[in-house]
Amino acid sequence: MTAPARPAATLVDLHCHTGWGSGDSHTDPNVLIAQAKAFGLQGICITEHNQLWDAKRIEQLSDKHDFLVIGGIEVDTDIGHVLVYGLRAPRRFIRLPRIEELRRMVDEVDGAMVVAHPFRKRAKPATTEFTSGHALELVEQALELPFFDLVDGVEVHNGIAGPLERAFAGVVAGERKLPTTGGSDTHRHPEVGTTFTVFPGGVRTEQDLIDAIKAGEMRGADWDVEGIHDRRLTSLLPRYAG
């Protein structure tokens, strides 16, 4: 049987949390998926803090909603948070790894890893100086951070990050010639799809997504950047206005 052709492009929120695996979220994954579909996404990645979902449960959610659902993980490391796709073990990180150790684990399973919101902590007070004459100096310092040699991409479009933090991450990713990703970092279902990742060649499976990330065939974005009508405005605003 011939596999169906990939869509022209796939919009995936690569960074989502739920109440089923992250202590700082109360979101039901079923509600999260329904919201993502309503907003016009074609997929989400559930990336709980330091623990993996069982692959069978992810498959069941995907089948139930007829929607691309991928199980990733957001790992705390010595350099900050890293989003990983393709791991199957450990189910929970009791001892948090160093970035080099995590890279070896990911390589063993042919997975992919993206540094999440790399300047969230470093951005303060650094980004306040980003537009006040110190931009070049700050970028030069950031370019020397060695962990950028160990990741497959940079999460520039993070839904919680402010514009200066995004701009700073975007400049550094560009200078390091690293592809960018986008993810809402949602902990509440209305936030899903605030930002997302565009896969121009389309993705249908976890392996498609991993291959695209490792090949750099994606870009972080949001609705304005892509020139797409933001369905969140028509979906959420009437509800809250009422």
Disulfide bonds with the S-S distance in Angstrom:
none
